[in-house]
Amino acid sequence: MEAEPRRTPIRERFREQVRDDVKTIALEQLADGGAQAISLNAIAKELGVSGPALYRYFANRDELLSSLVVDAYSDLRDALARPVGAGERRAEERGAGENARIRRLARAYRVWAQEQPHRYELLFKPPLPGYDAHSTQISEAGRSLMGVVLGVIDGGSDATTSPLDSAEVLHARSTGAPNFQLAVRVWSRLHGFVSLELGGAYNAMSVDADALFDAEIDVLTDGGEL
């Protein structure tokens, strides 16, 4: 007879709840005023506790920012790896395999960025002077996203993507695997497009962003030069 799983101690559940509450308010601050608007003291005031009390949950603002960055990477990764529906599978089967998967990945990437612009910016811009945007924790989260992109290119199944783990990503990078180079180029091109779009560049130039995005995907998937 299997033993019942042990419940998480009340103290640990309370700690996780407080951390989640802190991050929820921090995301609201981020959306309203950018990373510089995030304030542990202001969060403490909203939660009705003292400022020093929150330092039991986050040592400083940088630690809170890192937690937000890792969460954002995780959410974006999940959006890119989300299982497709039957209609999408049929379309993928009619397509050229890898090309159909790259198209789906590109659209999912853009939609997530459009829906979460403040979190997208947090991923790819140092949020504050002196913040370590290349810490082990952040680098690992970034590799997990690259693992999804590589999984798409390597040939995820019809129903889902099979992401590569961190060791596989590092191996692909160190060996100069063609698929790794392609994944970097796909990600770079998507990031360039999305960053310009979120920054308002296309609106300022009266460019049809949807039409341009479709054209960019065609270049990515139909053999054009990147």
Secondary structure, DSSP 8 states (H G I E B T S, - for coil): ---------HHHHHHHHHHHHHHHHHHHHHHHH-GGG--HHHHHHHHTS-HHHHTTT-SSHHHHHHHHHHHHHHHHHHHHH----HHHHHHHHHTTTHHHHHHHHHHHHHHHHHH-HHHHHHHHS-SSTT--TT-HHHHHHHHHHHHHHHHHHHT--SS------HHHHHHHHHTT-HHHHHHHHHHHHHHHHHHHHHTTHHHHTT--HHHHHHHHHHHHHTT---
